[in-house]
Amino acid sequence: MAEVLNAEVADPEAVDPEALGDYDLVGFGSGIYYNKVHPRLSGLVGRLPRVDQVAAFTFFTSGAADIPRVGFSEPLSRQLTSKGFTVLDSFCCRGLYTIGPFRFIGGVNKGRPNEADLDRAAGFALRLREHVTGSQTPPD
């Protein structure tokens, strides 16, 4: 995604919350742990100031699919919207799952995200870029 969007990637602790309002598009991503985003990401979102309609997206890896009955993307989207972000879309793919008894067998979804997942993520990022900039070509 970062390559397609020509974006920088930062750990939550390295983000200057005040600077996020200067971007055209901001992504918020995490692995999912017990149906929640990582505490480092939720901490960042809690520190965010109100912005003026900055476009955003969310992305996740999870042992389970992000289906309506699980819905782990919705709480983060609501938090971001309450801060003034316009959440355009969310991307999710399977990730290594080692919770509970699965840790004894080395987890499930080994090798995920895989090339197909990364291709889907690139396509997702391309659609976001087209939405925000109206262009399919990467910015210089």
C-alpha positions as CSV (number, residue, x, y, z in Angstrom):
1,M,0.0,0.0,0.0
2,A,2.7,2.4,0.9
3,E,4.5,1.9,-2.4
4,V,1.3,2.5,-4.4
5,L,0.4,5.6,-2.4
6,N,4.0,6.8,-2.3
7,A,3.5,7.1,1.4
8,E,5.7,7.0,4.5
9,V,5.1,4.4,7.1
10,A,5.5,5.3,10.8
11,D,5.1,3.5,14.1
12,P,2.3,5.0,16.2
13,E,4.8,6.5,18.7
14,A,6.6,8.3,15.9
15,V,3.5,10.0,14.5
16,D,3.1,13.7,15.2
17,P,-0.7,13.9,15.7
18,E,-0.8,17.6,14.9
19,A,0.8,17.0,11.5
20,L,-1.9,14.5,10.3
21,G,-4.2,17.4,9.2
22,D,-1.6,18.3,6.6
23,Y,-2.0,15.0,4.6
24,D,-4.4,14.3,1.8
25,L,-4.8,10.7,3.0
26,V,-3.9,8.9,6.2
27,G,-3.9,5.1,6.8
28,F,-4.4,3.5,10.2
29,G,-3.5,-0.2,10.4
30,S,-3.0,-3.0,12.9
31,G,-3.1,-6.6,13.5
32,I,-6.2,-7.7,15.4
33,Y,-5.8,-9.0,18.9
34,Y,-8.9,-10.4,20.6
35,N,-11.1,-8.5,18.2
36,K,-9.3,-5.2,18.9
37,V,-6.6,-3.1,17.3
38,H,-3.2,-3.1,19.0
39,P,-3.0,-0.8,22.0
40,R,-0.3,1.3,20.3
41,L,-2.7,2.2,17.5
42,S,-5.7,2.9,19.9
43,G,-3.3,5.1,21.9
44,L,-2.4,7.1,18.9
45,V,-6.1,7.5,17.9
46,G,-6.8,8.7,21.4
47,R,-4.1,11.4,21.2
48,L,-5.3,12.7,17.8
49,P,-6.6,16.3,17.7
50,R,-9.7,17.1,15.7
51,V,-9.0,17.5,12.0
52,D,-11.0,19.1,9.2
53,Q,-12.2,16.2,7.0
54,V,-8.9,14.5,6.3
55,A,-9.4,11.4,4.2
56,A,-8.5,8.2,5.9
57,F,-8.5,4.4,5.5
58,T,-8.0,1.5,7.8
59,F,-6.3,-1.8,7.2
60,F,-5.9,-5.0,9.3
61,T,-4.5,-8.5,9.4
62,S,-6.6,-10.9,11.4
63,G,-6.9,-14.6,12.1
64,A,-10.6,-14.1,11.3
65,A,-12.3,-12.3,8.4
66,D,-13.7,-8.9,9.2
67,I,-17.3,-9.8,8.8
68,P,-20.3,-7.9,10.2
69,R,-20.7,-10.1,13.2
70,V,-17.0,-9.6,14.2
71,G,-16.8,-6.0,13.0
72,F,-13.4,-5.0,14.4
73,S,-13.0,-2.2,11.8
74,E,-16.1,-0.3,12.9
75,P,-15.0,0.9,16.3
76,L,-11.8,2.4,14.8
77,S,-13.7,4.0,12.0
78,R,-16.2,5.6,14.5
79,Q,-13.3,6.9,16.6
80,L,-11.6,8.4,13.5
81,T,-14.9,9.9,12.3
82,S,-15.4,11.5,15.7
83,K,-12.0,13.2,15.3
84,G,-13.0,14.7,11.9
85,F,-11.5,12.1,9.5
86,T,-13.5,10.9,6.6
87,V,-13.0,7.1,6.5
88,L,-13.1,6.1,2.9
89,D,-12.8,2.3,3.2
90,S,-11.2,-0.5,5.1
91,F,-8.9,-3.4,4.0
92,C,-8.5,-6.7,5.8
93,C,-6.7,-9.9,5.0
94,R,-5.8,-13.0,7.0
95,G,-2.8,-13.0,9.2
96,L,-1.0,-15.6,11.4
97,Y,-3.3,-16.6,14.2
98,T,-1.6,-18.1,17.3
99,I,-4.2,-17.5,20.0
100,G,-5.2,-20.3,22.4
101,P,-4.6,-23.8,21.3
102,F,-3.4,-22.7,17.9
103,R,-0.1,-21.6,19.4
104,F,0.7,-25.3,20.1
105,I,0.6,-26.1,16.4
106,G,2.5,-23.0,15.3
107,G,-0.7,-21.1,14.4
108,V,-3.1,-21.1,11.5
109,N,-3.0,-18.9,8.4
110,K,0.8,-19.5,8.1
111,G,2.4,-17.5,5.3
112,R,-0.3,-14.8,5.4
113,P,-0.5,-12.2,4.2
114,N,0.7,-13.8,1.0
115,E,1.3,-12.5,-2.5
116,A,-2.4,-12.7,-3.4
117,D,-3.2,-10.6,-0.2
118,L,-0.5,-8.1,-1.1
119,D,-1.9,-7.8,-4.7
120,R,-5.4,-7.2,-3.2
121,A,-3.9,-4.6,-0.9
122,A,-2.2,-2.8,-3.8
123,G,-5.4,-2.8,-5.7
124,F,-7.2,-1.3,-2.7
125,A,-4.5,1.4,-2.4
126,L,-4.8,2.2,-6.1
127,R,-8.6,2.7,-5.7
128,L,-8.0,5.0,-2.7
129,R,-5.4,7.0,-4.7
130,E,-7.8,7.4,-7.6
131,H,-10.5,8.5,-5.2
132,V,-8.4,11.1,-3.5
133,T,-6.4,12.4,-6.5
134,G,-8.5,11.4,-9.5
135,S,-5.3,10.0,-11.0
136,Q,-4.0,6.5,-11.6
137,T,-0.4,7.6,-11.9
138,P,1.7,7.8,-8.7
139,P,2.6,11.3,-7.5
140,D,6.2,12.4,-7.9
